[in-house]
Amino acid sequence: MIDLGVDVPAEKFVEVAKENNAVIVAASGLLTTTMPALKQTSLALKEAGFTVIVGGAPVTPEYAAEIKADGYAPDAGSAVTKAKELIKA
């Protein structure tokens, strides 16, 4: 796990994911104001070929689908389960 912190541009997620040979990238939005950036990040990662899981307090499964994420998880433990499902798929 790599914590990139807050206010990280989508391009940085892609750069770090490539540098670390990531297969899945998980991102969390904790406020509704972060949701547009979560969308930009998800789309950039998908365009770069990564599998994306999103979650966080304001995020719903419907929003995850809207932003083209591969999966939704309401919490970190569920994200692990979802990642395992996606790797097997």
C-alpha positions in Angstrom: 0.0 0.0 0.0 1.2 3.5 -0.9 -0.5 6.5 0.7 -0.2 9.4 -1.7 -1.9 11.8 0.7 -4.4 14.5 -0.1 -5.0 16.7 -3.1 -3.1 14.4 -5.4 -3.5 15.0 -9.2 -4.8 12.0 -11.3 -1.5 11.9 -13.2 0.4 11.3 -10.0 -1.8 8.2 -9.3 -1.0 6.9 -12.7 2.7 7.6 -12.4 3.1 5.9 -9.0 0.9 3.0 -10.1 3.2 2.4 -13.1 6.4 2.8 -11.0 5.2 0.2 -8.6 3.8 -2.3 -11.1 0.3 -2.0 -9.5 -2.5 -4.1 -10.8 -5.3 -2.6 -8.7 -5.5 1.0 -7.4 -8.0 1.8 -4.6 -9.0 5.4 -3.9 -11.3 6.9 -1.2 -13.3 10.0 -1.2 -14.3 11.2 2.3 -16.3 14.4 1.3 -18.7 15.1 -1.5 -16.3 17.8 -2.6 -13.7 15.2 -3.5 -15.9 13.2 -5.8 -15.1 15.1 -9.0 -11.4 14.5 -8.4 -12.2 10.8 -7.7 -13.9 10.6 -11.1 -10.9 12.2 -12.9 -8.5 9.8 -11.1 -10.6 6.8 -11.9 -10.9 7.7 -15.5 -7.1 8.4 -15.8 -6.2 5.1 -14.2 -8.7 3.2 -16.4 -7.2 4.8 -19.5 -3.8 3.7 -18.3 -5.0 0.1 -18.0 -5.4 -0.2 -14.2 -8.2 -1.9 -12.3 -9.8 0.7 -10.0 -11.7 0.3 -6.7 -13.4 3.3 -5.1 -15.1 3.9 -1.8 -15.5 6.4 1.0 -18.4 8.0 2.9 -20.2 9.8 0.0 -19.4 7.1 -2.6 -22.1 4.7 -3.6 -22.0 1.6 -5.9 -23.9 3.7 -8.5 -21.3 6.5 -8.4 -18.5 3.9 -8.8 -20.2 2.6 -11.9 -20.8 6.1 -13.2 -17.1 6.9 -13.0 -16.2 3.6 -14.6 -14.5 2.1 -11.5 -14.2 -1.7 -11.6 -15.4 -2.1 -8.1 -16.9 -0.4 -5.0 -16.1 -1.0 -1.4 -17.6 0.7 1.6 -14.5 0.2 3.8 -10.9 -1.0 3.6 -11.7 -4.6 4.6 -14.3 -4.9 1.9 -11.8 -3.4 -0.6 -9.5 -6.4 0.1 -12.3 -8.8 -0.6 -13.3 -6.9 -3.8 -9.6 -6.9 -5.0 -9.4 -10.6 -4.5 -12.6 -11.0 -6.6 -11.3 -8.8 -9.3 -8.0 -10.6 -9.5 -9.7 -14.0 -9.9 -12.0 -12.7 -12.6 
